[in-house]
């Protein structure tokens, strides 16, 4: 199974709740991890080419979920498809 398919299958399983992929903390808007929905330290205004753990076509992941998918050891932290 491709990396993107693994991510998207996890995202789809959780997307039925309608929960937003962003959260406002101290007046700033941050992205949530598309897999676990925990807030990341990435502002939504950060360009994707400056983000760590971003998967184009899927969205922002946090470090834990990114590493659990075994991405960190085999490909760069920004994936373009």
N, C-alpha and C positions, 0 to 999 in steps of 0.2 A: 504494500500500500504506500502511495506517495506521501511525502511529508505533508503537503497541503491537504490531501484527503484525510489524513489523521486529524489534523487540526480542525478542519471543517466538520468532521463527524462529531467531534467533541463540542464544537460551537453550536451546531444544530440541535444537539441533545439538550442544551441549556437555553436556547433562544426562545423557547415557547413561553417563558415567564414574562417576556416583554420588558425586562429590566434594561435600563440604559447602559451603554458602554462607557459612560463618563460619570464622574462624580465631582462635586464642587467641595473643595476643602480650603478654608480660609479665604474664600472669595476667588480662588483659582480653579479652573476646570482641568481635571486630569483624566486620562484614559484608564479604563479598567482592563484587566486581562480578559481576553475573549474566551478563555477556557474556564478559569476559576472565579472570574468576576471581582477579584480583589483589586483595589486601587493600585495603580502603578505610580512611579515617580515621574511619569512623562506627561507634560502639559499637552493638551490637545492641539495647541498652536505650534508644537515642535514639528518641523518638517520631517517626513519619514526617512530621508537620507541622513538625518542626524540622530536617529533613534537606535537604541539597542533593543534587541528581541522583538523587532517588528517583522511580520511576515506579510508581504504584499499579497493581496487577495484574501487574506484572513483577518489581519489586524494586529493589534498590540498584544504581546504576551508579557507576563512578568518573568523574571529570571528563573524561578522555580519550575514553572510550566514549560518554559523553553528548554531547560536542561532535562526535564523528564521526557521530553520527546527526542532526546539524544541529538539535538541539533547542534549544540555548542561545539562538540568535538569534530564535526564533519563539514560544517558549512559556516559561512560568515553570519554575523548577528543580524544583518539585513538581507533578506532574501528577495530577489526579484524574479518574477516568472514571466 
